[in-house]
Amino acid sequence: MLLTTTPTVEGHPIQNYLGLVCGEVISGVDFVKDFAAGMRNFFGGRSASYENELTDARAQAIEELVQRAEQMGANAVVGIDVDYEVLGQGGNMMMVTVSGTAVML
């Protein structure tokens, strides 16, 4: 499965547009990660725990997008956009959405 943020793939004309395809992940951030990130915020530096959570959530959302595109018969997804949102009453939930257009090259 070819994945790209560009609207086309150079040298590979799009034969068929199959439609919008998305992948979504909502991930909770636990107390320990929240506490560690709070300490990083106070003292400065990067929060490895949040970065790892974000990386994992993005990978899961992309995998879901790929699975859905394969179900549609696609061999590529073009125009991919990745979005991040903070959810929940205390901002302790993170949502990653990945969307694009499923196509046949």
C-alpha positions in Angstrom: 0.0 0.0 0.0 1.5 3.3 -1.1 0.7 6.2 1.3 1.4 9.8 0.4 0.4 13.3 1.5 0.6 14.5 -2.1 -2.5 14.4 -4.3 -0.8 12.3 -7.0 2.0 9.8 -7.3 4.6 10.9 -9.9 4.8 8.4 -12.7 1.7 6.4 -11.6 -1.5 7.8 -13.0 -4.6 7.3 -10.8 -6.9 4.8 -12.6 -9.8 4.9 -10.1 -10.8 7.0 -7.1 -12.5 4.8 -4.6 -13.4 7.4 -1.9 -12.5 8.9 1.4 -10.8 6.6 3.9 -10.1 7.3 7.5 -8.4 5.9 10.6 -9.1 7.1 14.1 -7.6 6.3 17.5 -8.5 7.8 20.9 -6.0 7.1 23.5 -6.1 7.8 27.2 -3.1 9.2 29.0 -2.7 7.6 32.4 -1.7 9.3 35.7 1.9 8.3 35.6 2.4 9.7 32.1 0.5 12.8 33.1 2.7 13.3 36.3 5.9 12.7 34.4 4.8 15.2 31.7 3.9 17.7 34.4 7.4 17.4 35.8 8.9 18.0 32.3 6.7 21.0 31.9 8.0 22.4 35.2 11.7 21.7 34.8 11.8 21.8 31.0 12.6 19.3 28.3 10.7 16.8 26.2 8.1 14.4 27.4 9.1 11.0 26.1 6.0 9.4 27.5 3.7 11.7 25.6 5.8 11.5 22.5 5.7 7.6 22.6 1.9 7.7 23.1 1.5 10.1 20.2 3.8 8.0 17.9 1.9 4.8 18.8 -1.5 6.4 18.3 -0.5 7.8 14.9 0.8 4.3 13.8 -2.4 2.7 14.9 -4.5 5.2 13.0 -2.4 4.8 9.9 -2.8 1.0 10.1 -6.5 1.3 10.4 -6.6 3.6 7.4 -4.6 1.0 5.4 -6.9 -1.8 6.4 -10.0 0.2 5.4 -8.4 1.2 2.0 -7.5 -2.5 1.3 -11.2 -3.4 2.0 -12.1 -0.9 -0.6 -9.7 -2.5 -3.1 -7.2 0.3 -3.1 -3.5 0.0 -3.6 -2.7 3.5 -2.5 -4.0 6.4 -0.4 -3.2 9.9 -1.6 -3.7 13.3 0.0 -3.2 12.0 3.5 -3.8 14.4 6.4 -3.0 13.7 10.0 -4.8 15.6 12.8 -4.5 15.6 16.5 -7.0 16.7 19.2 -7.1 16.7 23.0 -10.3 15.4 24.4 -11.8 14.7 27.8 -12.8 16.8 30.8 -9.2 17.1 32.0 -7.6 17.0 28.5 -6.3 13.4 29.3 -7.5 11.8 26.1 -5.8 12.2 22.7 -7.4 11.7 19.4 -5.4 11.0 16.2 -7.3 11.0 12.9 -5.8 10.1 9.5 -7.7 10.6 6.3 -7.0 10.5 2.6 -8.4 9.3 -0.7 -8.3 5.6 -1.5 -7.2 5.0 -5.1 -6.1 2.4 -7.6 -2.9 3.2 -9.5 
